[in-house]
Amino acid sequence: MITSSETALDSIRTIDLDELIAGRPLLTRVHRRYVLSAADAAMALELVDPTTTRVLEVDGRRDLGHTSVYLDTPELDAFRRAARGRRHRFRIRTRRYESGGTFLEVRTRQQQRTVPHRLPGEHLPDGGFSEAGARFVAETLRGAGVRNPPIAELRASLRADYRRITLLHEPTTSRITIDSGLTWWDVRTGSWLSRPELAIIETRSAGQPCGMDLLLSSLGHRPARFSKYATALAAMNPRLPATRWRRTLRQYF
């Protein structure tokens, strides 16, 4: 968990969820991910410029619980596309927030950028898609160039639980998330993995590095290849192809 003092967050102006969503959306984003110790993440949080940054607050809380359930085929098609750097790769998951919201999300890669697509509501009532959910996933994948999307084969593959602090860098409208308390469950095998000593900082910007990127660079941290789904699944299943995440696995898992 992030153990930074309350002073670090108390000095940052808050923003509510409606205001964050209503702001200029980053529908097509460049993601930069950093894997570091929870202590180093706390240090970075202490050094954030409070004059240019706001922190998401929901019901008086700024450190919010998240649960993601990732879907894949029995052959792990989504994982293998990511592992091999395929052009038409994708990730499908449900996301449940401590604040009460639930979404079905499909992320695709287009011209080196991550494009998220979201459908509000619960769309896996019995482990399979609702009619609206299946249509949403199929249309999104076809629109991203995925031929014959395997909708009927998709099932829960991995669950991830963590806590998240969300920041908005106002000058660039970039969003920064700091995730800690990371735990994963392989739904297929029942194995699990916990890394409470780690934190994942992710920046989402329109292109140029934001304030957090520059801050982390000054502290000696560089972006890493990391995926909450693929890296964790590879860590629990050493036989899976994992060349893309080998350095991260060797250093942190």
C-alpha positions as CSV (number, residue, x, y, z in Angstrom):
1,M,0.0,0.0,0.0
2,I,1.0,3.6,-0.5
3,T,2.1,4.9,2.9
4,S,2.6,8.5,2.1
5,S,1.5,10.9,4.8
6,E,-2.0,12.5,4.6
7,T,-0.3,15.9,4.0
8,A,0.7,14.9,0.5
9,L,-2.9,14.4,-0.6
10,D,-4.3,17.1,1.7
11,S,-2.2,19.8,-0.2
12,I,-3.8,18.9,-3.5
13,R,-7.2,20.3,-4.6
14,T,-9.9,17.7,-5.1
15,I,-12.0,17.0,-8.2
16,D,-15.2,15.0,-8.1
17,L,-16.0,12.2,-10.6
18,D,-18.6,14.1,-12.6
19,E,-16.1,17.0,-13.1
20,L,-13.3,14.6,-14.1
21,I,-15.6,12.9,-16.6
22,A,-17.0,16.1,-18.0
23,G,-13.5,17.5,-18.6
24,R,-11.7,17.2,-21.9
25,P,-11.7,13.4,-22.5
26,L,-8.6,11.6,-23.6
27,L,-10.3,9.0,-25.8
28,T,-7.1,8.3,-27.7
29,R,-4.2,8.2,-25.4
30,V,-0.5,7.5,-25.0
31,H,0.1,5.4,-21.9
32,R,3.3,5.3,-20.0
33,R,3.6,2.8,-17.1
34,Y,6.1,2.7,-14.3
35,V,6.7,-0.2,-12.0
36,L,8.3,0.9,-8.7
37,S,8.3,0.3,-5.0
38,A,5.4,1.6,-2.9
39,A,7.9,3.8,-1.0
40,D,9.1,5.4,-4.3
41,A,5.5,6.0,-5.4
42,A,4.8,7.7,-2.1
43,M,7.9,9.9,-2.6
44,A,6.7,10.9,-6.0
45,L,3.3,11.7,-4.6
46,E,4.9,14.0,-2.0
47,L,6.7,15.9,-4.8
48,V,3.6,16.5,-7.0
49,D,3.0,20.2,-7.7
50,P,-0.3,21.0,-6.0
51,T,-0.7,24.2,-8.1
52,T,-1.2,22.2,-11.3
53,T,-2.7,18.9,-10.0
54,R,-6.0,17.8,-8.7
55,V,-7.0,14.5,-7.0
56,L,-10.2,12.5,-7.4
57,E,-12.3,12.3,-4.3
58,V,-15.4,10.1,-4.0
59,D,-17.5,10.1,-0.8
60,G,-14.6,11.7,1.1
61,R,-12.1,9.1,-0.1
62,R,-9.1,9.5,-2.4
63,D,-7.7,6.0,-2.3
64,L,-10.4,3.9,-4.0
65,G,-10.8,0.2,-4.4
66,H,-11.0,-1.3,-8.0
67,T,-11.7,-4.8,-9.3
68,S,-11.0,-5.8,-12.9
69,V,-12.0,-9.1,-14.4
70,Y,-10.3,-9.9,-17.7
71,L,-11.8,-12.0,-20.4
72,D,-10.0,-14.3,-22.9
73,T,-10.5,-17.4,-24.9
74,P,-9.5,-20.9,-23.6
75,E,-6.4,-20.6,-25.9
76,L,-5.7,-17.1,-24.4
77,D,-5.9,-15.4,-27.8
78,A,-5.9,-11.8,-26.3
79,F,-2.9,-12.6,-24.2
80,R,-1.0,-14.2,-27.1
81,R,-1.7,-11.3,-29.4
82,A,-0.2,-8.9,-26.8
83,A,2.8,-11.2,-26.2
84,R,3.6,-11.3,-29.9
85,G,3.0,-7.6,-30.5
86,R,0.2,-8.2,-33.0
87,R,-1.2,-5.1,-34.7
88,H,-4.9,-6.0,-34.0
89,R,-4.5,-6.8,-30.3
90,F,-7.1,-6.1,-27.7
91,R,-8.1,-6.4,-24.1
92,I,-11.5,-7.0,-22.7
93,R,-12.5,-6.6,-19.0
94,T,-15.2,-5.6,-16.6
95,R,-14.4,-2.9,-14.1
96,R,-16.1,-2.4,-10.7
97,Y,-15.4,0.6,-8.7
98,E,-15.7,1.0,-4.9
99,S,-17.8,4.1,-5.7
100,G,-20.4,1.8,-7.3
101,G,-19.9,2.1,-11.0
102,T,-19.5,-1.0,-13.3
103,F,-18.4,-1.0,-16.9
104,L,-17.6,-3.4,-19.7
105,E,-14.4,-2.1,-21.4
106,V,-12.7,-3.0,-24.7
107,R,-9.2,-1.5,-25.4
108,T,-7.7,-1.7,-28.8
109,R,-4.4,-0.5,-30.3
110,Q,-4.5,1.9,-33.2
111,Q,-1.4,3.7,-34.6
112,Q,0.6,3.1,-31.4
113,R,-2.2,4.5,-29.2
114,T,-4.5,2.8,-26.8
115,V,-8.2,3.5,-27.6
116,P,-10.7,2.6,-24.8
117,H,-14.3,1.8,-25.4
118,R,-16.7,1.6,-22.5
119,L,-20.3,0.3,-21.9
120,P,-21.8,1.2,-18.5
121,G,-23.6,-1.5,-16.5
122,E,-23.2,-5.2,-15.6
123,H,-22.9,-7.3,-18.8
124,L,-21.7,-10.6,-17.5
125,P,-24.8,-11.8,-15.5
126,D,-23.9,-15.5,-15.6
127,G,-20.3,-15.5,-16.7
128,G,-21.3,-14.9,-20.3
129,F,-22.2,-11.7,-22.1
130,S,-25.6,-10.0,-22.1
131,E,-27.0,-9.4,-25.6
132,A,-25.9,-5.7,-25.4
133,G,-22.5,-6.7,-24.1
134,A,-21.9,-9.2,-26.9
135,R,-23.0,-6.8,-29.5
136,F,-20.8,-4.0,-28.1
137,V,-17.7,-6.2,-27.9
138,A,-18.2,-7.6,-31.4
139,E,-18.8,-4.2,-33.0
140,T,-15.8,-2.7,-31.2
141,L,-13.4,-5.5,-32.2
142,R,-14.6,-5.5,-35.8
143,G,-14.1,-1.7,-35.9
144,A,-10.5,-2.2,-34.8
145,G,-9.8,-4.7,-37.6
146,V,-10.2,-7.9,-35.6
147,R,-11.6,-10.5,-38.0
148,N,-14.2,-13.0,-36.6
149,P,-14.1,-11.9,-33.0
150,P,-14.4,-15.0,-30.7
151,I,-17.3,-13.6,-28.7
152,A,-18.8,-17.0,-27.7
153,E,-15.5,-18.3,-26.5
154,L,-14.6,-15.4,-24.1
155,R,-14.7,-16.2,-20.4
156,A,-13.2,-14.8,-17.2
157,S,-9.5,-15.4,-17.2
158,L,-7.9,-13.2,-14.5
159,R,-9.1,-11.0,-11.6
160,A,-7.1,-8.1,-10.3
161,D,-7.8,-6.2,-7.1
162,Y,-6.0,-3.0,-6.1
163,R,-6.4,0.5,-4.7
164,R,-6.1,3.6,-6.9
165,I,-5.3,7.3,-6.5
166,T,-6.3,9.3,-9.6
167,L,-4.7,12.7,-10.4
168,L,-5.4,15.2,-13.1
169,H,-2.6,17.3,-14.4
170,E,-4.5,20.4,-15.4
171,P,-2.1,22.1,-17.9
172,T,-2.1,19.0,-20.2
173,T,-5.4,17.5,-19.1
174,S,-3.4,14.3,-18.5
175,R,-4.5,11.7,-16.0
176,I,-2.3,9.9,-13.6
177,T,-3.2,6.8,-11.6
178,I,-1.2,5.3,-8.7
179,D,-2.2,1.7,-8.0
180,S,-1.1,-0.3,-4.9
181,G,-2.2,-3.3,-2.9
182,L,-2.0,-5.4,-6.1
183,T,-3.4,-8.9,-6.0
184,W,-4.3,-11.2,-8.9
185,W,-6.3,-14.5,-9.2
186,D,-6.0,-16.8,-12.2
187,V,-9.7,-17.7,-12.5
188,R,-8.9,-20.8,-14.6
189,T,-6.4,-22.4,-12.2
190,G,-7.1,-20.9,-8.9
191,S,-3.6,-19.7,-8.4
192,W,-3.0,-16.2,-7.0
193,L,-0.2,-13.6,-6.8
194,S,0.2,-10.6,-4.4
195,R,2.7,-7.8,-4.6
196,P,1.9,-5.4,-1.8
197,E,5.4,-3.9,-2.0
198,L,4.9,-2.6,-5.5
199,A,3.0,0.3,-7.1
200,I,2.1,1.0,-10.7
201,I,2.0,4.6,-11.9
202,E,0.4,5.1,-15.2
203,T,0.2,8.4,-17.1
204,R,-2.3,9.0,-19.9
205,S,-1.7,11.9,-22.1
206,A,-2.4,13.2,-25.6
207,G,1.3,12.6,-26.5
208,Q,3.9,14.7,-24.8
209,P,5.1,13.7,-21.3
210,C,3.1,15.2,-18.5
211,G,4.4,16.6,-15.2
212,M,4.4,13.2,-13.5
213,D,6.5,11.7,-16.4
214,L,9.1,14.5,-15.9
215,L,9.1,14.1,-12.1
216,L,9.6,10.3,-12.4
217,S,12.4,10.8,-14.9
218,S,14.1,13.2,-12.6
219,L,14.0,10.5,-9.9
220,G,15.6,7.9,-12.2
221,H,12.5,6.0,-13.2
222,R,11.8,5.0,-16.8
223,P,8.6,3.6,-18.4
224,A,8.4,-0.2,-18.3
225,R,6.6,-2.8,-20.3
226,F,3.8,-3.8,-18.0
227,S,0.2,-5.0,-18.3
228,K,-1.9,-5.8,-15.3
229,Y,-3.4,-8.7,-17.3
230,A,-0.6,-10.1,-19.4
231,T,2.4,-9.5,-17.1
232,A,0.6,-11.0,-14.1
233,L,-0.7,-14.0,-16.1
234,A,2.8,-14.7,-17.3
235,A,4.2,-14.4,-13.8
236,M,1.8,-17.1,-12.6
237,N,2.3,-19.3,-15.7
238,P,6.0,-19.5,-16.6
239,R,5.3,-21.6,-19.7
240,L,3.4,-18.7,-21.4
241,P,5.4,-16.6,-23.9
242,A,6.6,-13.5,-22.1
243,T,9.5,-12.0,-24.0
244,R,7.9,-8.5,-24.1
245,W,7.7,-8.4,-20.3
246,R,10.9,-10.4,-19.4
247,R,12.8,-7.4,-17.9
248,T,9.8,-6.4,-15.7
249,L,9.2,-10.0,-14.6
250,R,12.9,-10.5,-13.8
251,Q,13.1,-7.3,-11.8
252,Y,9.8,-7.2,-9.9
253,F,8.2,-10.7,-10.0
